[in-house]
């Protein structure tokens, strides 16, 4: 079977910016206990050392004054309390008065950044000034502290602090909507000329963009690092890449060489046929339209000598049918995800559905007979797969780390069906289940959240108690929550909702995997209640 030859190893890793843009809150905003995607492990101490939680920031971040007495001076300054729309250029503009800045690492979802100065004296001027007077970045007061690191780790020349590269690595965080070469070109090209783009989709969405010179790459990084492509999502985190040139073999949605337009003619026999995309993001039935942020006409970063179209529109995307195909129709895109590293005794088709359904409709799940602990998951479209890869890849479930990537398969075929360890079938079709959450008129209420230690439960019986939930966890051998909160319900409400906090994210994931869609029967009721779980936007109770 072709599926048995599927490569189960992970793939290669890794616009506008109006002030009004707001991002979806995630668990990372409340603290920095975990690294962001793309950060080096050596930066963990740097980020965690000078950090307060969201409660400290909400009260003015005054703890930053005291923290400076505990951490010795360093050329690297930890900045927190940034507003959502800050980009690297805003930091440089506000802080270069204290001294030359060598490097900036943005942490947009944490509203924080690391800024490396060329000397300890410059960093001291920055921290002391921030503690003495209000230092504003993008019209909002920020707070400063020394980092425990003497230097920010970069992927390029480790011996030259000022080293750069003409190729940038773009990590797209919270990618709720498609990111293609057209999108990245139209985001980057108004600033400086783009030569080549290559997009990787196996472990989240990352791209490498090649410019004409190191200086051009620096301009693009300055203007776009930390910006949202679309309002509230598709946030760019930018670093210098290791390779200094990209090799593009064809022009399509995942790669493009703008110096060789004939590459497209070899593939399709005609020139580029679609205008560059910078308009509303596509309507895929998963929520309301949300405007993309075009590069402002009066932007200091726009090249005034070039006309750029600000706003155009994606074609509408329809729900997938057997006869329809995506406009991104090439091998790099697929509505099938492959997940490996599954626990052989504790994972089955229903448990996989319980996790993946948080990021899009799940149509079919099939375990591969020839590759133990591996399954194919067919979802509603390729964007649902991208969201699942972004949020579920590398999470731990029952002590095993999952590897989630885009499959080479275009559909899941129910062949070689066998019995799993728990006695259930290795294949299950979820097309007709009412538990898919992205099909109904309420789909716009879905909030895409990464795994977190707090679960939101709803559709529970109105008589459900904390003791009953404890008993349910014990009976199904999953971790027991440590805190319990019930939301005040309307008098007419027939169900109950609330929050469950666990000791850590891994325990919450395991509880959700098993208990999501568990049916609870109560006396004098003909139909059971289907308990529904999802990850909460709250970081703690």
C-alpha positions as CSV (number, residue, x, y, z in Angstrom):
1,X,0.0,0.0,0.0
2,X,1.2,3.5,-0.8
3,X,0.3,4.7,2.7
4,X,2.8,2.3,4.2
5,X,5.6,4.1,2.5
6,X,4.6,7.4,4.0
7,X,7.5,9.3,5.5
8,X,6.8,9.7,9.2
9,X,9.7,11.9,10.0
10,X,9.1,15.6,10.6
11,X,9.9,18.0,7.8
12,X,12.3,20.9,7.8
13,X,11.5,23.7,10.3
14,X,10.9,27.1,9.7
15,X,1.8,42.9,6.1
16,X,0.6,45.1,7.3
17,X,0.6,46.2,10.9
18,X,-2.1,48.6,12.0
19,X,-2.3,49.4,15.7
20,X,-5.9,48.1,15.9
21,X,-4.8,44.5,15.3
22,X,-5.5,42.2,18.2
23,X,-4.4,38.6,18.5
24,X,-6.2,35.7,20.0
25,X,-5.0,35.2,23.6
26,X,-3.2,32.1,24.3
27,X,-1.6,30.5,27.4
28,X,1.7,32.0,26.4
29,X,0.4,35.5,27.2
30,X,0.0,34.7,30.8
31,X,3.6,33.6,31.3
32,X,6.8,32.4,29.6
33,X,7.4,29.1,31.2
34,X,7.6,27.5,27.8
35,X,9.6,28.6,24.8
36,X,8.0,29.9,21.7
37,X,8.3,28.0,18.4
38,X,11.7,28.6,16.9
39,X,13.5,29.8,20.1
40,X,16.8,28.2,21.0
41,X,16.8,26.1,24.2
42,X,19.6,28.2,25.6
43,X,17.2,31.2,25.7
44,X,14.9,29.5,28.2
45,X,16.7,30.9,31.1
46,X,16.9,34.3,29.4
47,X,13.1,34.5,28.9
48,X,12.1,33.0,32.2
49,X,14.5,34.9,34.4
50,X,13.1,38.4,34.1
51,X,9.4,37.5,33.7
52,X,6.3,38.2,35.7
53,X,3.0,36.7,34.9
54,X,0.0,38.4,33.4
55,X,-1.3,39.5,36.8
56,X,1.9,41.4,37.5
57,X,1.8,43.2,34.1
58,X,-1.9,44.0,34.6
59,X,-1.0,45.9,37.8
60,X,1.6,48.0,36.2
61,X,4.6,45.6,36.1
62,X,6.2,47.3,39.1
63,X,8.0,44.1,40.1
64,X,10.4,44.9,37.3
65,X,12.0,47.5,39.5
66,X,12.8,45.1,42.2
67,X,14.0,42.4,39.8
68,X,16.9,44.5,38.6
69,X,18.5,44.1,42.0
70,X,18.6,40.3,41.6
71,X,20.0,40.0,38.1
72,X,23.5,41.3,37.3
73,X,23.8,43.7,34.3
74,X,23.9,42.2,30.9
75,X,24.0,43.6,27.3
76,X,20.6,41.8,26.8
77,X,17.5,43.5,28.1
78,X,14.2,41.8,28.6
79,X,11.3,44.0,27.6
80,X,7.7,43.2,28.7
81,X,4.3,44.9,28.7
82,X,4.3,45.5,24.9
83,X,1.1,46.1,23.1
84,X,-0.2,43.6,20.5
85,X,0.8,45.5,17.4
86,X,4.5,46.2,18.2
87,X,7.0,45.3,15.6
88,X,10.8,45.2,15.8
89,X,11.1,48.7,14.3
90,X,9.1,50.2,17.2
91,X,11.5,48.8,19.7
92,X,14.6,50.0,17.7
93,X,13.0,53.5,17.3
94,X,12.3,53.8,21.1
95,X,15.5,52.3,22.4
96,X,18.4,53.1,20.1
97,X,18.8,56.4,22.0
98,X,20.4,54.3,24.8
99,X,23.0,52.8,22.4
100,X,23.5,50.7,19.4
101,X,21.2,47.6,19.1
102,X,22.7,44.4,17.8
103,X,19.8,42.1,17.7
104,X,16.1,41.8,18.6
105,X,14.1,38.7,19.3
106,X,10.3,39.2,19.3
107,X,7.9,37.2,21.4
108,X,4.6,38.6,20.2
109,X,2.2,36.3,21.9
110,X,3.9,36.9,25.2
111,X,4.0,40.7,24.5
112,X,7.7,40.6,25.2
113,X,11.0,40.9,23.5
114,X,14.7,40.5,24.0
115,X,16.9,43.4,22.9
116,X,20.7,43.0,22.7
117,X,22.8,46.2,22.9
118,X,26.4,46.5,21.9
119,X,27.6,47.1,25.5
120,X,26.5,46.6,29.1
121,X,26.6,50.4,29.5
122,X,23.9,50.9,26.9
123,X,21.7,48.2,28.5
124,X,22.2,49.8,31.9
125,X,21.0,53.2,30.5
126,X,17.9,51.5,29.1
127,X,17.0,49.6,32.3
128,X,17.7,52.5,34.7
129,X,15.8,55.0,32.5
130,X,12.8,52.5,32.3
131,X,12.8,52.2,36.1
132,X,13.1,55.9,36.7
133,X,10.8,57.3,34.0
134,X,8.1,55.9,31.7
135,X,9.6,54.6,28.5
136,X,6.9,54.1,25.9
137,X,7.0,51.8,22.9
138,X,4.2,52.3,20.3
139,X,2.5,54.7,22.7
140,X,2.4,52.2,25.6
141,X,4.6,52.0,28.6
142,X,7.0,49.1,28.6
143,X,9.0,47.5,31.5
144,X,12.7,46.5,31.4
145,X,15.0,44.1,33.2
146,X,18.4,42.6,32.5
147,X,18.5,39.1,31.0
148,X,20.6,36.3,32.6
149,X,22.1,35.8,29.1
150,X,25.0,37.8,27.8
151,X,23.9,37.3,24.2
152,X,20.8,36.3,22.2
153,X,21.3,33.0,20.3
154,X,21.1,33.4,16.5
155,X,21.2,30.7,13.8
156,X,23.8,32.6,11.8
157,X,27.5,33.4,12.5
158,X,28.0,32.8,16.2
159,X,31.3,34.7,16.3
160,X,30.0,37.9,14.9
161,X,27.2,39.6,16.9
162,X,26.3,41.9,14.1
163,X,26.1,39.1,11.5
164,X,23.0,38.8,9.3
165,X,21.9,37.0,6.2
166,X,20.0,37.9,3.1
167,X,17.6,34.9,3.7
168,X,15.1,35.3,6.5
169,X,13.3,32.5,8.3
170,X,9.6,33.4,8.9
171,X,7.6,31.4,11.4
172,X,3.8,32.0,11.1
173,X,2.2,31.7,14.5
174,X,-1.6,31.1,14.9
175,X,-2.0,30.4,11.2
176,X,-5.8,30.4,11.0
177,X,-5.8,31.1,7.3
178,X,-3.7,30.1,4.2
179,X,-0.3,31.5,3.8
180,X,1.0,31.1,0.2
181,X,3.9,32.5,-1.8
182,X,1.5,35.2,-3.2
183,X,0.6,36.3,0.4
184,X,4.3,36.5,1.6
185,X,5.4,38.2,-1.6
186,X,2.8,40.9,-1.3
187,X,3.6,41.4,2.4
188,X,7.4,41.6,1.9
189,X,7.8,43.1,-1.6
190,X,6.5,46.6,-0.8
191,X,9.4,47.0,1.6
192,X,12.3,45.5,-0.5
193,X,12.6,43.3,-3.6
194,X,11.9,39.6,-3.0
195,X,14.0,37.1,-5.0
196,X,12.8,33.7,-3.8
197,X,10.3,32.1,-1.3
198,X,10.1,28.6,0.0
199,X,7.3,27.5,2.4
200,X,7.4,24.5,4.7
201,X,4.3,23.0,6.1
202,X,5.2,19.7,7.8
203,X,5.9,21.2,11.3
204,X,3.7,24.2,11.4
205,X,3.9,26.9,8.7
206,X,7.4,28.4,8.2
207,X,9.0,30.0,5.2
208,X,12.4,31.2,4.0
209,X,12.4,34.5,2.0
210,X,15.5,35.5,0.0
211,X,16.3,39.2,-0.7
212,X,18.9,40.9,-2.8
213,X,21.2,41.8,0.1
214,X,21.7,41.5,3.8
215,X,20.7,45.2,4.1
216,X,17.4,44.5,2.4
217,X,16.8,41.5,4.7
218,X,17.4,43.7,7.7
219,X,14.9,46.3,6.5
220,X,12.2,43.5,6.0
221,X,13.0,42.0,9.5
222,X,12.8,45.5,11.1
223,X,9.4,46.2,9.5
224,X,7.6,42.9,9.8
225,X,9.0,41.0,12.8
226,X,6.0,40.7,15.2
227,X,3.4,41.9,12.7
228,X,0.1,40.2,11.9
229,X,-0.5,39.2,8.3
230,X,-4.2,39.1,9.1
231,X,-5.9,40.9,11.9
232,X,-5.5,38.8,15.1
233,X,-3.7,35.9,13.5
234,X,-0.9,34.7,11.2
235,X,1.7,36.5,13.3
236,X,5.2,36.7,11.9
237,X,8.3,35.8,14.0
238,X,11.4,36.5,11.9
239,X,15.0,35.4,12.3
240,X,18.0,35.1,10.0
241,X,18.1,31.7,8.3
242,X,21.2,29.5,8.0
243,X,21.3,29.0,4.2
244,X,22.4,32.1,2.2
245,X,20.6,31.1,-1.0
246,X,17.3,29.3,-1.8
247,X,17.0,26.6,-4.5
248,X,13.6,26.7,-6.2
249,X,12.6,24.1,-8.7
250,X,9.1,25.2,-9.6
251,X,6.8,28.2,-9.1
252,X,3.6,27.4,-7.2
253,X,1.9,28.2,-3.9
254,X,4.8,26.7,-1.8
255,X,7.8,28.0,-3.7
256,X,8.6,30.7,-6.2
257,X,11.7,32.1,-7.9
258,X,10.8,35.7,-9.0
259,X,14.0,35.8,-11.1
260,X,12.9,32.9,-13.2
261,X,9.2,33.2,-14.3
262,X,9.7,30.4,-16.8
263,X,9.7,27.8,-14.0
264,X,5.9,28.2,-13.9
265,X,5.6,27.7,-17.6
266,X,7.2,24.3,-17.3
267,X,4.6,23.4,-14.7
268,X,1.4,24.9,-16.1
269,X,2.3,26.0,-19.6
270,X,1.2,29.6,-18.9
271,X,2.3,32.7,-17.0
272,X,1.2,33.8,-13.5
273,X,-2.5,34.0,-13.7
274,X,-3.7,35.3,-10.3
275,X,-3.1,38.8,-8.8
276,X,-1.1,39.0,-5.6
277,X,-3.2,38.5,-2.5
278,X,-3.7,41.1,0.1
279,X,-7.4,41.5,0.9
280,X,-9.9,39.7,3.1
281,X,-8.9,36.2,4.2
282,X,-10.9,33.3,2.7
283,X,-14.3,32.4,3.9
284,X,-14.2,28.8,4.7
285,X,-17.4,28.5,6.8
286,X,-15.4,28.5,10.0
287,X,-16.0,32.1,11.0
288,X,-16.8,35.6,10.0
289,X,-14.6,37.7,7.7
290,X,-11.7,39.5,9.3
291,X,-9.8,42.1,7.3
292,X,-6.2,41.6,6.4
293,X,-3.9,44.4,7.3
294,X,-2.6,46.0,4.1
295,X,0.7,47.9,4.1
296,X,-0.4,51.6,4.7
297,X,0.1,53.9,1.8
298,X,1.9,56.4,4.1
299,X,4.0,53.7,5.8
300,X,7.6,54.6,6.5
301,X,8.5,51.1,5.3
302,X,6.8,51.2,1.9
303,X,9.0,51.8,-1.1
304,X,7.5,55.0,-2.6
305,X,8.8,54.3,-6.1
306,X,6.6,51.3,-6.5
307,X,2.8,50.9,-6.9
308,X,1.4,48.1,-4.8
309,X,-2.2,47.0,-4.8
310,X,-3.4,47.1,-1.2
311,X,-6.7,45.2,-1.2
312,X,-8.0,42.3,-3.3
313,X,-10.0,39.3,-2.4
314,X,-9.5,35.5,-2.1
315,X,-11.8,33.3,-4.0
316,X,-14.5,31.7,-1.8
317,X,-13.7,28.3,-0.5
318,X,-16.5,25.8,-0.4
319,X,-16.8,22.8,1.9
320,X,-15.0,19.8,0.4
321,X,-17.0,17.4,-1.8
322,X,-15.9,14.3,-3.7
323,X,-15.8,16.3,-6.9
324,X,-14.3,19.6,-5.7
325,X,-10.6,20.5,-5.3
326,X,-8.8,23.2,-3.5
327,X,-7.3,26.2,-5.4
328,X,-4.0,25.2,-3.7
329,X,-4.0,22.0,-5.5
330,X,-0.5,20.6,-5.4
331,X,1.4,17.9,-3.4
332,X,2.4,20.2,-0.6
333,X,-1.2,20.7,0.5
334,X,-3.4,17.9,1.7
335,X,-6.5,17.6,3.8
336,X,-5.0,14.5,5.4
337,X,-2.7,14.7,8.5
338,X,-0.4,11.9,9.7
339,X,0.2,11.4,13.4
340,X,2.8,9.1,14.8
341,X,4.0,8.3,18.3
342,X,0.6,7.2,19.4
343,X,0.3,5.1,22.6
344,X,-0.4,1.5,21.3
345,X,-2.8,0.6,24.1
346,X,-4.5,3.9,25.0
347,X,-5.1,5.6,21.6
348,X,-7.9,4.7,19.2
349,X,-9.9,6.5,16.5
350,X,-12.3,8.2,18.9
351,X,-9.5,9.6,21.1
352,X,-7.8,11.0,18.0
353,X,-11.1,12.6,16.9
354,X,-11.5,14.1,20.4
355,X,-8.2,16.1,19.9
356,X,-8.2,16.9,16.2
357,X,-11.9,18.1,16.2
358,X,-10.8,21.2,18.1
359,X,-9.0,22.5,14.9
360,X,-11.4,21.5,12.2
361,X,-14.0,18.9,11.1
362,X,-12.6,15.3,11.2
363,X,-14.0,13.1,8.5
364,X,-12.1,9.8,8.8
365,X,-9.4,8.3,11.0
366,X,-7.4,5.2,10.1
367,X,-4.5,3.5,11.9
368,X,-1.8,2.2,9.6
369,X,-1.2,-1.6,10.0
370,X,2.3,-1.6,8.8
371,X,3.5,1.3,10.9
372,X,2.7,0.8,14.6
373,X,1.5,3.9,16.5
374,X,0.7,5.8,13.3
375,X,-2.6,7.0,12.0
376,X,-4.0,9.1,9.1
377,X,-6.6,11.8,9.9
378,X,-8.7,13.2,7.0
379,X,-10.1,16.6,7.9
380,X,-12.5,19.1,6.2
381,X,-9.7,21.0,4.3
382,X,-6.0,21.6,4.3
383,X,-6.3,24.6,6.5
384,X,-7.7,22.5,9.3
385,X,-4.7,20.2,8.8
386,X,-2.3,23.2,9.1
387,X,-4.0,24.3,12.3
388,X,-3.7,20.7,13.8
389,X,0.0,20.5,12.8
390,X,0.7,23.9,14.4
391,X,-1.0,23.2,17.7
392,X,-0.6,19.4,18.2
393,X,2.8,18.6,16.8
394,X,5.3,17.6,19.6
395,X,2.6,17.5,22.4
396,X,2.8,14.6,24.9
397,X,-0.2,12.2,25.2
398,X,0.1,9.3,27.6
399,X,3.8,9.8,27.9
400,X,4.6,9.7,24.2
401,X,5.4,12.7,22.0
402,X,3.2,13.1,19.0
403,X,4.6,13.9,15.5
404,X,1.9,15.5,13.4
405,X,2.6,16.5,9.8
406,X,0.9,16.9,6.5
407,X,0.4,13.6,4.8
408,X,1.2,12.8,1.1
409,X,-2.2,11.1,0.9
410,X,-5.0,13.1,-0.5
411,X,-7.7,11.0,1.1
412,X,-8.1,8.1,3.7
413,X,-9.1,4.8,2.1
414,X,-10.7,2.2,4.5
415,X,-8.4,-0.7,3.6
416,X,-6.6,-3.2,5.8
417,X,-9.0,-2.7,8.7
418,X,-8.0,-4.5,11.8
419,X,-8.7,-4.6,15.6
420,X,-6.8,-2.3,17.9
421,X,-5.5,-3.3,21.3
422,X,-8.7,-2.0,23.1
423,X,-10.9,-4.0,20.7
424,X,-12.1,-1.1,18.6
425,X,-11.8,-0.8,14.8
426,X,-8.6,0.7,13.2
427,X,-10.9,2.7,10.9
428,X,-13.8,5.0,11.7
429,X,-15.8,7.4,9.6
430,X,-16.9,10.6,11.4
431,X,-18.6,12.3,8.5
432,X,-22.1,12.1,10.0
433,X,-21.2,12.7,13.7
434,X,-22.8,15.7,15.3
435,X,-19.7,16.2,17.4
436,X,-17.8,18.0,14.6
437,X,-17.8,21.7,15.6
438,X,-17.1,23.5,12.3
439,X,-20.2,22.7,10.4
440,X,-23.1,24.3,12.2
441,X,-24.2,27.9,12.4
442,X,-22.4,28.2,15.7
443,X,-19.0,27.4,14.1
444,X,-18.0,31.1,14.2
445,X,-17.9,30.8,18.0
446,X,-15.0,28.3,17.8
447,X,-11.8,29.8,19.2
448,X,-8.7,28.1,18.0
449,X,-6.5,27.6,21.1
450,X,-3.2,25.7,21.7
451,X,-3.2,23.0,24.3
452,X,-3.4,24.5,27.8
453,X,-3.6,23.4,31.5
454,X,-7.2,24.8,31.7
455,X,-10.1,23.1,30.0
456,X,-13.5,24.6,29.3
457,X,-16.4,22.2,29.6
458,X,-19.9,22.7,28.4
459,X,-23.1,20.9,27.5
460,X,-22.9,19.1,30.9
461,X,-26.0,18.1,32.8
462,X,-27.3,20.9,35.0
463,X,-27.0,18.7,38.1
464,X,-23.3,17.8,37.5
465,X,-21.1,18.3,40.6
466,X,-17.4,18.5,41.2
467,X,-17.5,15.1,42.9
468,X,-19.1,13.5,39.9
469,X,-16.4,14.9,37.6
470,X,-13.7,13.6,40.0
471,X,-15.3,10.2,39.9
472,X,-15.5,10.3,36.1
473,X,-11.7,11.1,35.9
474,X,-11.0,8.2,38.3
475,X,-13.1,5.7,36.4
476,X,-11.4,6.5,33.1
477,X,-7.9,6.5,34.7
478,X,-7.1,10.1,33.6
479,X,-5.5,12.9,35.7
480,X,-7.8,14.6,38.2
481,X,-8.2,18.4,37.9
482,X,-7.0,20.6,40.8
483,X,-9.5,23.5,40.5
484,X,-13.1,23.6,39.5
485,X,-15.3,26.5,38.5
486,X,-18.9,26.7,37.3
487,X,-20.2,29.6,35.2
488,X,-23.4,31.3,36.2
489,X,-26.1,30.0,34.0
490,X,-29.2,31.7,32.7
491,X,-32.4,30.5,34.5
492,X,-33.6,29.1,31.2
493,X,-30.4,27.1,30.6
494,X,-30.7,23.4,30.4
495,X,-26.9,22.7,30.5
496,X,-23.9,23.5,32.7
497,X,-20.5,24.9,31.7
498,X,-17.3,25.9,33.5
499,X,-13.6,25.4,33.8
500,X,-11.2,22.7,35.0
501,X,-7.6,23.4,35.9
502,X,-5.0,20.7,35.9
503,X,-1.5,20.7,37.2
504,X,0.0,21.0,33.8
505,X,-0.8,21.0,30.1
506,X,0.0,17.3,29.6
507,X,-2.6,16.2,32.2
508,X,-5.2,18.4,30.6
509,X,-4.5,17.0,27.1
510,X,-4.9,13.4,28.4
511,X,-8.2,14.2,30.2
512,X,-9.6,15.9,27.1
513,X,-8.5,12.9,24.9
514,X,-10.5,10.5,26.9
515,X,-13.4,12.5,28.3
516,X,-14.3,14.7,25.4
517,X,-17.8,13.7,24.0
518,X,-18.3,11.3,27.0
519,X,-22.0,10.7,27.4
520,X,-23.5,11.3,30.8
521,X,-26.9,9.9,31.7
522,X,-29.0,11.3,34.5
523,X,-32.2,10.0,36.1
524,X,-35.6,10.9,34.4
525,X,-33.9,12.0,31.2
526,X,-34.4,10.0,28.0
527,X,-31.3,11.3,26.2
528,X,-27.8,11.5,27.6
529,X,-25.8,14.7,27.8
530,X,-22.6,14.7,25.6
531,X,-19.9,16.4,27.7
532,X,-17.8,18.7,25.4
533,X,-14.3,19.9,26.2
534,X,-11.9,22.4,24.7
535,X,-8.8,24.3,25.7
536,X,-9.6,27.5,27.5
537,X,-8.3,31.0,26.9
538,X,-7.8,31.3,30.7
539,X,-4.3,30.6,32.0
540,X,-5.4,29.7,35.5
541,X,-8.5,29.8,37.8
